[in-house]
Amino acid sequence: MMEPRGTKRGPEKLEVAEPPNRLPGLAPLLPTDPALYSGPFPFYRRPSELGCFSLDEQRQYHGDARALRYYSPPPTNGQGPNFDLGDGYPDRYQPRDEAIQERLDHLLRWLLEHRGQLEGGPGWLAGAIVTWRGHLTKLLTTPYERQEGWQLAATRFQGTLYLSEVETPAARAQRLSRPPFLREFMYMGYKFEQYMCADKPGSSPDPSGEVNTNVAFCSVLRSRLGNHPLLFSGEVDCIDPKAPSPQPPTCYVELKTSKEMHSAGQWRSFYRHKLLKWWAQSFLLGVPNVVAGFRNPEGFVCSLKTFPTMRMFEYVRNDHDGWNPSVCMNFCAAFLSFAQNTVVQDDPRLVHLFSWEPGGPVTVSEHRDAPHAFLPMWYVEAMTQDLPSPKTPSPKD
């Protein structure tokens, strides 16, 4: 297999060298063509959970697992589950206000409360990248994405590189003009979770209540991609009380809905596009299984299927238009190196905005202060007051 240009391989890690500048003085570009990233799978450390937090019905933060739900699938009696995903729409629906840009705030609050207990100490955090799992998912799928661009803001503060997504003008326009049928589809995904999850282990789901999408349980994890230590958080749908291993994240389950498939072509398209996103999302977090509910045109779930995360690639392995996990991870590692090499100055008010549109390379622009700066004042001040007095560095520093 061809290795991507500029790749140095160590025994267990992939380091992507600095992408070449086109010409001195011009902003650097990072190409996204899959052929450039088809080398061996890079090192990815098994994600380990550092902690968690919950967001309640009012989207208030709590540093505990109160929003965690328990996987409780219907009995398999040979019949489809027949869940009505439209039930309760729109009168028992409390959607989160998507106009509120939360950035990294909830994760930063967790980090502030737990920075003293991080294994590896403050030195580890200074070398790490802090972000949401969803942002990394977008990076993983970029080499194969044909429709939606993205923008990621990056800031270096006390050594740590923070990455926070910025809503693109196209995404904002789409959100503001979302047709009613799409709004209902979004509801259906959350409604499926309500049918599949209980509030306590061993109890039954109660689909009669309100669907409130402010509520979220988030896992905070540590990992490493190539030579990039990562600290990231992602929303988790539920925990399986009967999982073979009770250790998070291997006890977590991701729940998804998709439309019923009737032809080989529809399945092929599903494997190429939707399964790629499902894989990226669950692989990053270390979630072993995605349980999908397939809905008919009337909005009823007629079948359930479990997709083990580590076997998803098998569905596209022999499809020449399929995706390759190595390409996804190598591109993500290359982007993280690109960002680390671009964002040199340590300044919470300085932002490098990485922008990408399908068919082109990743470009960078530089910005100061509002509206681009995203590390809140309360975080910067608390972390600054925390600084240890200068000391003689020990050899391991």
JOURRA-V554733 format. One record per backbone hydrogen bond with DSSP energy under -0.5 kcal/mol. CO is the residue of the C=O (numbers start at 0). NH is the residue of the N-H. Records with the same first field share a line. If there is no record, write none. Layout:
BEGIN
CO->NH + NH
END
This chain:
BEGIN
3->6
5->7 + 16
6->8
7->9 + 14
12->9 + 14
13->15 + 226
14->7 + 16
22->25
28->30
29->361
32->35
33->36
34->37
42->225
47->221
50->219
52->217
53->61
54->215
55->58
59->55
61->53 + 63
64->67
68->238
69->197
74->76
82->84 + 300
83->86
85->88
87->91
89->92
91->210
93->212
95->97
96->99
98->100
99->101
101->104
103->107
104->108
105->109
106->110
107->111
108->112
109->113
110->114
113->116
114->117
117->120
119->123
120->123 + 124
121->125
122->126
123->126
124->127
127->160
128->230
129->162
130->232
131->134 + 135
132->136
133->137
134->138
135->139
136->140
137->141
138->141
140->143 + 144
141->144
146->148
149->355
150->165
151->353
152->163
153->351
154->156 + 161
155->346
156->159
159->156 + 161
160->129
161->154
163->152
165->150
167->171
168->172
169->173
170->174
171->175
172->176
174->177
178->181 + 182
179->183
180->184
181->185
182->186
183->187
184->188
185->189
186->190
187->191
188->192
189->193
190->194
191->195
192->196
195->71
197->69
199->202
204->206
205->208
209->211
210->93 + 212
211->214
215->54
216->235
217->52
218->220 + 233
219->49 + 50
220->231
221->47
222->229
223->44 + 225
224->227
226->228
227->224
228->128
229->222
230->130
231->220
232->132
233->218
237->252
238->70 + 240
239->242
246->249
247->48
248->251
250->239
251->288
252->237
253->290
255->292
257->294
262->266
263->267
264->268
265->269
266->270
267->271
268->272 + 273
269->274
272->276
273->277
274->278
275->279
276->280
277->281
278->282
279->283
280->284
281->285 + 286
285->287
287->308
288->253
289->291 + 306
290->255
291->293 + 304
292->257 + 294
293->301 + 302
294->259
295->298
298->84
299->295 + 301
300->81 + 82
302->293
304->291 + 306
305->307
306->289
307->310 + 311
308->311
310->313
311->314
312->315 + 316
315->318
317->319
318->321
323->327
324->328
325->329
326->330
327->331
328->332
329->333
330->334
331->335
332->336
333->337
334->338
335->339
336->340
337->341
338->342
341->343
344->346
346->349
347->374
348->368
350->352 + 366
351->153 + 353
352->354 + 364
353->151
354->362
355->149
356->359
361->29
362->354
364->352
366->350
368->371 + 372
373->375
375->378 + 379
376->380
377->381
378->382
379->383
380->384
381->385
383->386
393->396
END
